[in-house]
């Protein structure tokens, strides 16, 4: 997200980590009757004017949503900004 802010003058950056879902052969995956092929595991929105708050939220894991199986895969370094 920091790179997005540094590279442009956008005011908001949305980041969504998605995990694939297994779908059976022949399942409709596009159009009005489509079944989802992914699920959100970690969505977050960062505002330019509140970047320091965003970093704090990530480090402290405060006010964040993690899909539980995704959180387990991250281990001790989960949500640590780079």
N, C-alpha and C positions, 0 to 999 in steps of 0.2 A: 504494500500500500504506500509506503514511503517513496518508492520509485515512481509510482503513478503521480503522486503529488509533486515530486521533483521534476518530472518530465513534462508537466502541463499545468495549466492554471485552473483545473477542475476544483470544485468546492467539496465534492463528495465522491468517495470511492466505495463501491460495494464489492465484497469478496464472498463467494459461496463455494465451499468445498462440497462436491457431490460424490456419492458412492454409487457404483452400478448395482442394479437389481437384476437378478436372474429372471428372465422371462422365457416361457416355453416356446417351442417351435410353433409357428402359426399364430402367435399372439399379435394382435393389432398394436403397432407402436407409433403410428402416425394418424392424424385425422381426428375427427370428433369423438370417436370411440376408443382412442388410444389409451393404453395402459402405460404407466410411468416406467421408465427404464433406469431412473436414478432416484436417489433420495438425498435431501440436504443433510449434510453431516455437521456443517459449521458455517453459518452465515453471519456476516458482520458488516456494518456500515461505518465508515470513518469520515468525519468532517474535517476539512483543512483547519478550521479555526479551533478544533478540539483535539489535535493530534496528540498532545501530551496526555490527555485523558484516555485516548485510545490505547496508547502504550501502557499506561497504568492498568487499564482494564485487562489487557492481554497478559501482562506479567502476573497480576494478582488473580486472574481468572474470575473477575467480577462482572456480573451482568452479562454473561455469555451463555449461549446455548451450544451444547455439544451433543450430538447423537451418541448414546452411551457406548456402542460398539466402536465408534470412531475414537472417542476419548481413550478407551482402553488400548487402542493401537498406538497412540501417541506417546504413552509412557510419561516419565518424569519431566520431559522437556515440552510438554503440551502447552501451546499458546505462548511460547516465548518468542518475542519478535526478533528478527534478524536484521 
